[in-house]
Amino acid sequence: MHISEGVLSAPVLLTGVILSAGGVSLGLKKMDYERIPEVAVLTSAFFVASLIHVPIGPSSAHLVLNGLVGLLLGWPAFSAILVGLSLQALLFQFGGITSLGVNTFNIALPAVVSFYLFRLFTIKHNPYILLFSAFLCGVVGILGSALLVALSLVTTGEAFLTVAKLVVIAHLPVMVIEGLITATAVVSLKKIRPELLTGKAKI
């Protein structure tokens, strides 16, 4: 999901910075102080999940968990993902500082979309609805990010069209894995910490 330094055009990079800044600003406004530990834990989970990655041209394929992060946090997912990506860029040179805005938006927006699509379904008591909606949450998070990465590459230049298609195709198995991980995590949280699913994430 990380797009490397020196790949995207200046207009795409600038657009990513502006959009991510707006998302982070809105996320901070909607984040209650008592939820900071929860945000920190999910930032750590996101950071660790993304460490093992397979390079795909100017991007890469790896676990992201943005669906789960978005489901539990809502808009504050922008802040969590920004911190995680910043640490990865500084410590391991995954992605880069100049592409940080685009990478943040590409991963965080589908996380927030997952929140709005599946939050109400995952607080239901029906175990089948809970399981299926959590699985779809993981799938949608990765699918949305893959499509946004592809869009970022294509808008930079038609030369990246083939790579953009490859990025989406390479993430198809990742979507299934993320769906299974998200479903397992949500079912476990429903039993152990149900307040995390029914907490004060602000619409």
Buried (B, 14 or more C-beta within 10 A) or exposed (E): BBBBBEBBEEEBBEBBBEBBBEBBEBBEEBBEEEBEEBBEEBBBBBBEBBEEBEEBBBBBBBBBBBBBBBBBBBBBBBBBBBBBBBBBBEEEEBBBEBBBBBBBBBBBBBBBBBBEBBBEBBBEEEEEBBBBBBBBBBBBBBBBBBBBBBEBBBBBEEEBEEBBEBBBEBBEEBBBBBBBBBBBBBBEBBEEEEEBBEBEBBE
